[in-house]
Amino acid sequence: MSTLSLRLPDYLHEHAKELAQREGISLNQLIMVALAEKMSALMTEEYLEERAKRGSRAKYEAVLAKVPDVEPEEYDRLN
């Protein structure tokens, strides 16, 4: 495991300590989880952008054409 020295504005440090205490976790855990969540969001965005580049309108329409043209079940209808 690595050690990281981090400079935070006082107000952010205080809020983070309060949140960690409220959640019953250490400040280190809070920062670690927050970083992991942010990285996950950014990596998901990159993945979806790359995936979208591989898509094609023709393939989409071919799959869509296979969907039966029927009314949705009552529980699946929008109000």
N, C-alpha and C positions, 0 to 999 in steps of 0.2 A: 504494500500500500504506500502511496506517496503522501508527502506533507506539502501543503500549499499555504503560503502566506497571502492573506487577502486583505485589501484595504477597503473598508466600507464607510460611507458617511454615518455619523453617529445615529441619526434618526433611523436609518435602515437597519443598523445593528440592533438598536433597541426594539424595533418592531419584530425583527427576526427572533430575538430572544423571547419576547412575549408570546409569539406564535408557537415556538418550540415548547415553551413551558405549558401553554394551553393544550398542546397536542400530546404532552407527556413524553417528548423525545428530546434528544440533545440538539444543540444548535448545529453541531456537525452533521447529524442525521438530516435535519431540516434542509440544510444547504445541499447536501448530497442528493436528496430526493428532488429538490427543486431543479438542480442542474440536470439530473437524469430525465425529468419530465420535459424540460426545455429541449434537451438534445433529441429526445424521442419525437417531439413535435416537429422540429426542424428536419430530422431525417425522414419522417413520414412525408413531409412536403416535398423533399427532394425525390423520394421514391415515386410519389404520384406524378410529379412532373416528368420524370423519365418514362414511366409507364404510359403516360398520355402521348408521348412522342411516338410510341410504337403502335398506337391505335389508328384505325382508319374508319372513315365514315361508311365505306362500302361494307366492311365487316360488321359494323354496328347495325346497319340496316338489314343485313342478311340474318343476323340473330333475331332482330326485332320482328322480322317477317315470319318467324317460326312461332311467335306468340299467338295463341288463338284469339280471335276477335269475338269475345263473349263479355257479357256484363259481369262485373265483380260480384262476389258473394256479398250479402247484406253487411256482414261484419267488416268488410274491406272497403266499403264505400266512404267517400269523403262527404262531409255534411255541407 
